[in-house]
Amino acid sequence: MADRRLQVFHAVAKHLSFTRAADALFMTQPAVTFQIKQLEEQYSTRLFERRHGSISLTPAGELVLSYAERILALSDEMDIRLGEMTGEMRGPLLVGASTTIAEFMLPRVLGEFNALYPQVRARLIVANSESIESRVAEHTLDIGLIEVPAKLSGLTSQICCEDELRVICAPDYPLAGMKSVSPKVLAEYEFISREPGSGTREITDAYFRNHKIQPEDLKMQMELGSPEALKGVVSTGLGFAIVSRAVVEKETQLGELVAIPLNPVLKRSLYLVFPQDRFQSRLSATFIDFAKRKLKELAL
């Protein structure tokens, strides 16, 4: 088990915020501040510069961070290896997922995995695809599930399943009666989009470009950071959005929203990403295989 002070320091260094680190660690801010003060007193040096409501790492802090990442990774590896020697699957598993996958696909996967391996401490971090990829590359996440292949060097991407995207709108919106809809037709209507950095945004931008429509020429009404926000705005009749079919299953069954296939059909692969150069435990490998199998079942 790594020194708790190093764990706290690592969280503060990554978030560059005592408040956000406290939230991530489920601690109070005074407790986080106390742990950092103890570490600074131990080494008789400041690890953070504090000014004007913000903090940054000192040169000493940068050095400590480089060692803390290696120490924490080795501590996790030791815990997992010992579990493997005793025949148990146990230890921490830090999983990151893009918003769509985390909210509509992954809860069942994590629940069933935990039922099989109750000694595993899985933790889910939710952000857009770009942020999850960055955190996997930084080794602050073991595995990421995102909507586009990884672009950063040092990462491996594996396709885990296929996902279809559809147009959604309110039942009384002009598009609602169509059996399918083309990019050219969509260009005439108000578009509610995901934010830049989202895997869905990247896929839809590429789809429109491939059909000779520049994303900046669309009638963009607003950009939103989650599928739930998209559905809420679309339900008011303000415009249409493009989301994963899994996102609107409940609303379409209840008649609250209409989902229309695109023509040509728009499908994408969902990806598991993990570091190439990091020790991959039996736990990580087992979760990757389990997630690929379960996500394929959910996508059918």
C-alpha positions as CSV (number, residue, x, y, z in Angstrom):
1,M,0.0,0.0,0.0
2,A,1.5,3.3,-1.1
3,D,1.8,6.2,1.4
4,R,-1.5,8.0,1.7
5,R,0.3,11.3,1.5
6,L,1.6,10.4,-1.9
7,Q,-1.9,9.5,-3.1
8,V,-3.2,12.8,-1.9
9,F,-0.3,14.7,-3.4
10,H,-0.8,12.9,-6.7
11,A,-4.5,13.9,-6.8
12,V,-3.8,17.5,-6.0
13,A,-1.0,17.6,-8.6
14,K,-3.2,16.2,-11.3
15,H,-6.2,18.4,-10.6
16,L,-4.2,21.5,-9.5
17,S,-6.9,22.1,-7.0
18,F,-7.3,21.1,-3.4
19,T,-11.1,21.2,-3.7
20,R,-11.3,18.9,-6.8
21,A,-8.7,16.6,-5.3
22,A,-10.7,16.4,-2.1
23,D,-13.9,15.5,-4.1
24,A,-12.0,12.8,-6.1
25,L,-10.6,11.3,-2.9
26,F,-13.9,11.6,-0.9
27,M,-12.0,13.7,1.7
28,T,-12.5,17.1,3.2
29,Q,-10.4,20.0,1.9
30,P,-8.7,20.6,5.3
31,A,-7.7,16.9,5.4
32,V,-6.1,17.2,2.0
33,T,-4.3,20.4,2.9
34,F,-3.0,18.8,6.1
35,Q,-1.6,15.8,4.2
36,I,0.2,18.1,1.7
37,K,1.6,20.2,4.6
38,Q,3.0,17.0,6.2
39,L,4.7,16.0,3.0
40,E,6.2,19.4,2.5
41,E,7.5,19.4,6.1
42,Q,9.0,15.9,5.7
43,Y,11.1,17.1,2.8
44,S,11.6,20.7,4.0
45,T,10.5,22.2,0.7
46,R,7.4,23.6,-1.0
47,L,5.7,21.3,-3.5
48,F,3.1,23.8,-4.7
49,E,3.1,27.5,-5.5
50,R,0.0,29.1,-4.1
51,R,-1.1,32.5,-5.6
52,H,-4.3,34.3,-6.6
53,G,-6.6,31.4,-5.9
54,S,-4.6,28.9,-8.1
55,I,-1.8,26.5,-7.5
56,S,1.1,25.1,-9.6
57,L,3.9,22.6,-9.0
58,T,7.3,23.8,-7.9
59,P,10.4,22.1,-9.4
60,A,10.5,19.9,-6.3
61,G,6.8,19.2,-6.8
62,E,7.4,18.1,-10.4
63,L,10.1,15.7,-9.2
64,V,7.9,14.3,-6.5
65,L,5.1,13.8,-9.1
66,S,7.3,11.8,-11.4
67,Y,8.3,9.4,-8.5
68,A,4.7,9.3,-7.1
69,E,3.3,8.1,-10.4
70,R,5.9,5.2,-10.5
71,I,5.4,4.4,-6.8
72,L,1.6,4.3,-7.0
73,A,1.7,2.2,-10.2
74,L,4.1,-0.3,-8.5
75,S,1.9,-0.4,-5.4
76,D,-1.1,-1.3,-7.5
77,E,0.9,-3.9,-9.5
78,M,2.1,-5.5,-6.2
79,D,-1.5,-5.7,-4.9
80,I,-2.7,-7.3,-8.1
81,R,0.2,-9.7,-8.4
82,L,-0.2,-10.9,-4.8
83,G,-3.9,-11.5,-5.5
84,E,-2.9,-13.5,-8.6
85,M,-0.5,-15.6,-6.5
86,T,-3.3,-16.5,-4.0
87,G,-5.7,-17.2,-6.9
88,E,-7.9,-14.2,-6.2
89,M,-8.9,-11.5,-8.6
90,R,-8.6,-8.3,-6.5
91,G,-7.2,-4.8,-6.4
92,P,-8.1,-1.4,-7.9
93,L,-9.4,-1.0,-11.4
94,L,-9.6,2.6,-12.7
95,V,-11.9,2.7,-15.7
96,G,-12.6,5.8,-17.7
97,A,-15.5,6.1,-20.2
98,S,-16.9,8.7,-22.5
99,T,-20.3,10.1,-21.4
100,T,-22.5,8.0,-23.7
101,I,-20.7,4.7,-22.9
102,A,-20.6,5.5,-19.1
103,E,-24.3,6.4,-18.8
104,F,-26.0,4.0,-21.1
105,M,-23.7,0.9,-21.6
106,L,-21.2,0.5,-18.8
107,P,-23.3,0.3,-15.6
108,R,-24.5,-3.2,-16.5
109,V,-21.0,-4.3,-17.5
110,L,-19.4,-3.0,-14.2
111,G,-22.2,-4.5,-12.2
112,E,-21.9,-8.0,-13.7
113,F,-18.1,-7.8,-13.4
114,N,-18.3,-6.9,-9.7
115,A,-20.7,-9.8,-9.1
116,L,-18.1,-12.2,-10.5
117,Y,-15.1,-10.6,-8.8
118,P,-16.3,-8.9,-5.5
119,Q,-12.7,-8.2,-4.4
120,V,-12.1,-5.9,-7.3
121,R,-12.4,-2.2,-6.5
122,A,-13.6,-0.7,-9.7
123,R,-13.9,3.1,-10.1
124,L,-15.5,4.8,-13.0
125,I,-14.4,8.2,-14.3
126,V,-16.7,10.0,-16.8
127,A,-15.5,12.6,-19.3
128,N,-15.5,13.1,-23.1
129,S,-13.4,10.9,-25.3
130,E,-10.5,13.3,-25.6
131,S,-10.2,13.7,-21.8
132,I,-10.3,9.9,-21.2
133,E,-7.6,9.3,-23.7
134,S,-5.4,11.9,-22.1
135,R,-5.8,10.3,-18.6
136,V,-5.0,6.8,-19.9
137,A,-1.9,8.2,-21.5
138,E,-1.0,9.9,-18.2
139,H,-1.4,6.5,-16.4
140,T,-4.1,8.0,-14.1
141,L,-6.6,5.5,-15.6
142,D,-6.0,1.8,-16.3
143,I,-8.4,1.4,-19.2
144,G,-10.6,3.8,-21.3
145,L,-13.7,3.2,-23.3
146,I,-14.1,5.9,-26.0
147,E,-15.9,6.6,-29.2
148,V,-12.9,7.1,-31.5
149,P,-9.5,5.4,-31.8
150,A,-6.7,6.8,-29.7
151,K,-4.5,9.4,-31.3
152,L,-1.9,9.8,-28.6
153,S,1.3,7.8,-28.9
154,G,1.9,4.9,-26.5
155,L,-1.7,3.8,-26.4
156,T,-3.3,0.6,-27.8
157,S,-6.9,0.7,-29.2
158,Q,-9.1,-2.3,-29.6
159,I,-12.6,-2.3,-31.1
160,C,-15.0,-3.6,-28.6
161,C,-18.4,-3.2,-30.4
162,E,-20.3,-1.3,-33.1
163,D,-22.8,1.4,-32.4
164,E,-25.4,3.0,-34.7
165,L,-26.1,6.8,-34.4
166,R,-29.5,8.1,-35.2
167,V,-31.3,11.5,-35.6
168,I,-33.6,12.4,-32.7
169,C,-36.3,15.0,-32.5
170,A,-39.5,15.8,-30.8
171,P,-42.6,14.0,-32.1
172,D,-44.0,17.2,-33.5
173,Y,-40.8,18.4,-35.1
174,P,-40.9,18.5,-39.0
175,L,-38.4,15.6,-39.4
176,A,-40.4,13.3,-37.2
177,G,-42.5,11.6,-39.9
178,M,-39.5,10.6,-42.1
179,K,-38.4,6.9,-42.3
180,S,-34.8,8.0,-42.9
181,V,-33.0,11.3,-43.4
182,S,-30.0,12.4,-45.4
183,P,-27.2,14.8,-44.5
184,K,-28.5,17.2,-47.2
185,V,-31.9,17.4,-45.6
186,L,-30.5,17.8,-42.1
187,A,-28.6,20.9,-43.3
188,E,-31.9,22.7,-43.6
189,Y,-32.9,22.2,-39.9
190,E,-31.6,23.4,-36.5
191,F,-28.9,21.2,-35.1
192,I,-28.2,20.6,-31.4
193,S,-24.6,19.2,-31.2
194,R,-22.2,17.7,-28.7
195,E,-19.3,19.8,-27.6
196,P,-15.8,19.8,-29.3
197,G,-13.7,16.9,-27.9
198,S,-16.7,14.5,-27.8
199,G,-16.3,11.3,-29.8
200,T,-19.9,11.8,-31.1
201,R,-19.0,15.3,-32.3
202,E,-15.9,14.0,-34.1
203,I,-17.9,11.2,-35.8
204,T,-20.8,13.5,-36.9
205,D,-18.5,16.2,-38.2
206,A,-16.7,13.6,-40.3
207,Y,-20.0,12.2,-41.5
208,F,-21.2,15.6,-42.8
209,R,-17.8,16.4,-44.4
210,N,-17.9,13.0,-46.2
211,H,-21.3,14.1,-47.7
212,K,-20.0,17.5,-48.9
213,I,-21.5,19.5,-46.0
214,Q,-19.1,21.5,-43.8
215,P,-20.0,21.3,-40.1
216,E,-19.7,25.1,-39.8
217,D,-22.4,25.5,-42.4
218,L,-25.0,23.6,-40.3
219,K,-27.6,25.6,-38.4
220,M,-25.9,25.0,-35.1
221,Q,-28.2,26.2,-32.2
222,M,-26.0,25.1,-29.3
223,E,-23.3,22.7,-28.1
224,L,-24.0,20.5,-25.1
225,G,-21.8,18.3,-22.9
226,S,-23.9,15.2,-22.4
227,P,-26.5,13.0,-24.1
228,E,-29.0,13.8,-21.3
229,A,-28.7,17.6,-22.1
230,L,-29.1,16.9,-25.8
231,K,-32.3,14.9,-25.2
232,G,-33.7,17.6,-22.9
233,V,-33.2,20.4,-25.4
234,V,-34.4,18.3,-28.4
235,S,-37.6,17.4,-26.5
236,T,-38.5,21.2,-26.5
237,G,-38.7,21.1,-30.3
238,L,-35.7,23.5,-30.7
239,G,-34.0,21.2,-33.2
240,F,-32.6,17.7,-33.9
241,A,-29.5,15.9,-32.5
242,I,-27.5,12.9,-33.5
243,V,-26.9,10.3,-30.7
244,S,-26.3,6.6,-30.1
245,R,-29.3,4.4,-30.6
246,A,-28.8,3.2,-27.0
247,V,-29.2,6.7,-25.6
248,V,-32.9,7.1,-26.6
249,E,-34.3,3.6,-26.2
250,K,-36.4,4.5,-23.2
251,E,-37.7,7.8,-24.7
252,T,-38.6,6.3,-28.0
253,Q,-40.5,3.5,-26.3
254,L,-42.5,6.0,-24.3
255,G,-43.1,8.2,-27.3
256,E,-41.3,11.2,-25.9
257,L,-38.8,11.4,-28.7
258,V,-38.5,10.0,-32.3
259,A,-35.4,8.3,-33.5
260,I,-34.8,8.3,-37.3
261,P,-32.1,6.3,-39.1
262,L,-29.6,8.2,-41.2
263,N,-29.3,7.6,-44.9
264,P,-26.6,6.5,-45.5
265,V,-26.5,4.7,-42.1
266,L,-24.0,6.0,-39.6
267,K,-22.2,3.4,-37.5
268,R,-19.1,3.8,-35.4
269,S,-16.8,1.5,-33.5
270,L,-16.3,1.9,-29.8
271,Y,-12.8,1.4,-28.5
272,L,-11.0,0.1,-25.5
273,V,-7.7,2.0,-25.0
274,F,-4.8,1.2,-22.6
275,P,-1.1,2.0,-22.4
276,Q,1.3,-0.1,-24.5
277,D,4.2,0.2,-22.1
278,R,2.5,-0.5,-18.8
279,F,2.3,-3.7,-16.9
280,Q,-1.0,-5.3,-17.8
281,S,-2.3,-7.4,-15.0
282,R,-4.6,-10.4,-15.2
283,L,-7.3,-8.2,-13.8
284,S,-7.0,-5.6,-16.6
285,A,-6.8,-8.3,-19.3
286,T,-9.9,-10.1,-17.7
287,F,-11.9,-6.9,-17.6
288,I,-11.0,-6.0,-21.3
289,D,-12.2,-9.5,-22.5
290,F,-15.3,-9.3,-20.3
291,A,-16.2,-5.7,-21.4
292,K,-15.7,-6.6,-25.1
293,R,-18.1,-9.5,-24.8
294,K,-20.8,-7.7,-22.8
295,L,-20.7,-4.5,-24.9
296,K,-21.2,-6.6,-28.1
297,E,-24.2,-8.2,-26.5
298,L,-25.7,-4.8,-25.6
299,A,-25.1,-3.4,-29.1
300,L,-27.1,-6.2,-30.8
